[in-house]
Amino acid sequence: MGEITKFEDIEAWQDARQLSKGIYKMTSELKDFSLKEQMRRATVSVMANIAEGYARRGNKEFVQFMFISKASCAELQSHLYLALDLNYISKEIFEPLYEQLDKIQRKLSSFIKVLRNNAINAERDKR
């Protein structure tokens, strides 16, 4: 993980941006308007919460927004299962999108650990 000077430097955000393009493309032909919009809102939430968390600047709030982003990943994975079960998408479309979400969640988990460790170390330095 290199130096982060803007939210665009965060790898999980970069991955979420790529994922969002894939979700928008995949849902462009989806006739189920409700599911389509839920999937789009969830994918945008992944990106947006990373950016918003970064802008808060405080590690505690930043961590909270990373957890919200992780939750949006899980929500989107659930929506993908429904799309698969209803035969709106094939297994070939489902699997790489699901894996991308899994990868983003792992990156967010690692990032949360770094943020928490930084907060603990900053607290120690104050003493």
C-alpha positions as a Markdown table, in Angstrom:
| # | Residue | x | y | z |
|---|---|---|---|---|
| 1 | Met | 0.0 | 0.0 | 0.0 |
| 2 | Gly | 1.6 | 3.2 | -1.2 |
| 3 | Glu | 1.1 | 6.7 | 0.1 |
| 4 | Ile | -2.4 | 7.9 | -0.1 |
| 5 | Thr | -2.9 | 11.6 | -0.8 |
| 6 | Lys | -6.4 | 11.5 | -2.3 |
| 7 | Phe | -9.2 | 8.9 | -2.3 |
| 8 | Glu | -8.3 | 7.9 | -5.9 |
| 9 | Asp | -5.1 | 6.4 | -4.5 |
| 10 | Ile | -7.0 | 3.8 | -2.5 |
| 11 | Glu | -6.7 | 0.5 | -4.3 |
| 12 | Ala | -10.2 | -0.6 | -3.1 |
| 13 | Trp | -11.7 | 2.5 | -4.6 |
| 14 | Gln | -9.9 | 1.9 | -7.9 |
| 15 | Asp | -11.3 | -1.7 | -7.9 |
| 16 | Ala | -14.7 | -0.5 | -7.0 |
| 17 | Arg | -14.6 | 1.9 | -9.9 |
| 18 | Gln | -13.9 | -0.9 | -12.3 |
| 19 | Leu | -16.5 | -3.0 | -10.7 |
| 20 | Ser | -19.1 | -0.3 | -11.1 |
| 21 | Lys | -18.5 | -0.1 | -14.8 |
| 22 | Gly | -19.0 | -3.8 | -15.0 |
| 23 | Ile | -22.2 | -3.7 | -13.0 |
| 24 | Tyr | -23.6 | -0.8 | -15.1 |
| 25 | Lys | -22.8 | -2.7 | -18.3 |
| 26 | Met | -24.3 | -6.0 | -17.0 |
| 27 | Thr | -27.5 | -4.3 | -15.8 |
| 28 | Ser | -28.0 | -2.2 | -19.0 |
| 29 | Glu | -30.1 | -4.9 | -20.5 |
| 30 | Leu | -31.8 | -6.0 | -17.3 |
| 31 | Lys | -35.6 | -5.7 | -17.6 |
| 32 | Asp | -36.2 | -6.0 | -13.8 |
| 33 | Phe | -36.0 | -2.3 | -13.0 |
| 34 | Ser | -36.1 | -2.7 | -9.2 |
| 35 | Leu | -33.2 | -5.2 | -9.1 |
| 36 | Lys | -31.2 | -3.1 | -11.7 |
| 37 | Glu | -31.5 | 0.0 | -9.6 |
| 38 | Gln | -30.7 | -1.8 | -6.3 |
| 39 | Met | -27.5 | -3.3 | -7.9 |
| 40 | Arg | -26.5 | 0.1 | -9.3 |
| 41 | Arg | -27.1 | 1.9 | -6.0 |
| 42 | Ala | -25.0 | -0.8 | -4.1 |
| 43 | Thr | -22.1 | -0.6 | -6.5 |
| 44 | Val | -22.0 | 3.2 | -6.3 |
| 45 | Ser | -22.2 | 3.0 | -2.5 |
| 46 | Val | -19.0 | 0.9 | -2.5 |
| 47 | Met | -17.1 | 3.7 | -4.2 |
| 48 | Ala | -18.8 | 6.6 | -2.6 |
| 49 | Asn | -18.3 | 5.4 | 1.0 |
| 50 | Ile | -14.6 | 4.9 | 0.4 |
| 51 | Ala | -14.3 | 8.5 | -0.9 |
| 52 | Glu | -16.5 | 10.0 | 1.8 |
| 53 | Gly | -14.6 | 8.1 | 4.5 |
| 54 | Tyr | -11.4 | 9.5 | 3.2 |
| 55 | Ala | -12.8 | 13.0 | 3.2 |
| 56 | Arg | -13.7 | 12.7 | 6.9 |
| 57 | Arg | -10.0 | 12.6 | 7.8 |
| 58 | Gly | -10.6 | 11.0 | 11.2 |
| 59 | Asn | -9.6 | 7.3 | 11.4 |
| 60 | Lys | -12.6 | 6.4 | 13.5 |
| 61 | Glu | -15.0 | 7.8 | 10.9 |
| 62 | Phe | -12.9 | 6.5 | 8.1 |
| 63 | Val | -13.1 | 3.0 | 9.5 |
| 64 | Gln | -16.9 | 3.3 | 9.8 |
| 65 | Phe | -17.2 | 4.2 | 6.2 |
| 66 | Met | -15.0 | 1.3 | 5.1 |
| 67 | Phe | -17.4 | -1.0 | 7.0 |
| 68 | Ile | -20.3 | 0.5 | 5.1 |
| 69 | Ser | -18.5 | 0.0 | 1.9 |
| 70 | Lys | -17.9 | -3.7 | 2.8 |
| 71 | Ala | -21.6 | -4.0 | 3.6 |
| 72 | Ser | -22.5 | -2.7 | 0.2 |
| 73 | Cys | -20.2 | -5.3 | -1.3 |
| 74 | Ala | -22.1 | -8.0 | 0.5 |
| 75 | Glu | -25.4 | -6.5 | -0.5 |
| 76 | Leu | -24.3 | -6.5 | -4.2 |
| 77 | Gln | -23.2 | -10.2 | -3.9 |
| 78 | Ser | -26.6 | -11.0 | -2.6 |
| 79 | His | -28.2 | -9.2 | -5.6 |
| 80 | Leu | -25.9 | -11.1 | -7.9 |
| 81 | Tyr | -27.2 | -14.4 | -6.5 |
| 82 | Leu | -30.8 | -13.3 | -7.1 |
| 83 | Ala | -30.0 | -12.3 | -10.7 |
| 84 | Leu | -28.3 | -15.7 | -11.2 |
| 85 | Asp | -31.2 | -17.6 | -9.6 |
| 86 | Leu | -33.7 | -15.8 | -11.8 |
| 87 | Asn | -31.6 | -16.5 | -14.9 |
| 88 | Tyr | -31.0 | -12.8 | -15.6 |
| 89 | Ile | -27.3 | -13.5 | -15.7 |
| 90 | Ser | -25.2 | -16.6 | -16.4 |
| 91 | Lys | -22.7 | -18.3 | -14.1 |
| 92 | Glu | -19.9 | -16.9 | -16.4 |
| 93 | Ile | -21.1 | -13.3 | -15.7 |
| 94 | Phe | -21.8 | -14.0 | -12.0 |
| 95 | Glu | -18.5 | -15.5 | -11.0 |
| 96 | Pro | -16.0 | -12.8 | -12.0 |
| 97 | Leu | -18.3 | -10.1 | -10.5 |
| 98 | Tyr | -18.6 | -12.0 | -7.3 |
| 99 | Glu | -14.9 | -12.5 | -7.1 |
| 100 | Gln | -14.2 | -8.8 | -7.7 |
| 101 | Leu | -16.5 | -8.0 | -4.8 |
| 102 | Asp | -14.7 | -10.6 | -2.6 |
| 103 | Lys | -11.3 | -9.0 | -3.6 |
| 104 | Ile | -12.6 | -5.5 | -2.7 |
| 105 | Gln | -13.9 | -6.7 | 0.7 |
| 106 | Arg | -10.5 | -8.3 | 1.5 |
| 107 | Lys | -8.7 | -5.0 | 0.6 |
| 108 | Leu | -11.1 | -3.1 | 2.7 |
| 109 | Ser | -10.5 | -5.5 | 5.6 |
| 110 | Ser | -6.8 | -5.0 | 5.3 |
| 111 | Phe | -7.2 | -1.2 | 5.0 |
| 112 | Ile | -9.4 | -1.2 | 8.2 |
| 113 | Lys | -6.6 | -3.0 | 10.1 |
| 114 | Val | -4.1 | -0.4 | 8.9 |
| 115 | Leu | -6.4 | 2.5 | 9.9 |
| 116 | Arg | -7.0 | 1.0 | 13.3 |
| 117 | Asn | -3.3 | 0.3 | 13.9 |
| 118 | Asn | -2.5 | 3.9 | 12.9 |
| 119 | Ala | -5.1 | 5.1 | 15.4 |
| 120 | Ile | -3.7 | 3.0 | 18.2 |
| 121 | Asn | -0.2 | 4.1 | 17.5 |
| 122 | Ala | -1.3 | 7.8 | 17.3 |
| 123 | Glu | -3.0 | 7.3 | 20.7 |
| 124 | Arg | 0.2 | 5.8 | 22.2 |
| 125 | Asp | 2.3 | 8.7 | 20.8 |
| 126 | Lys | 0.1 | 11.2 | 22.7 |
| 127 | Arg | 1.0 | 9.6 | 26.0 |
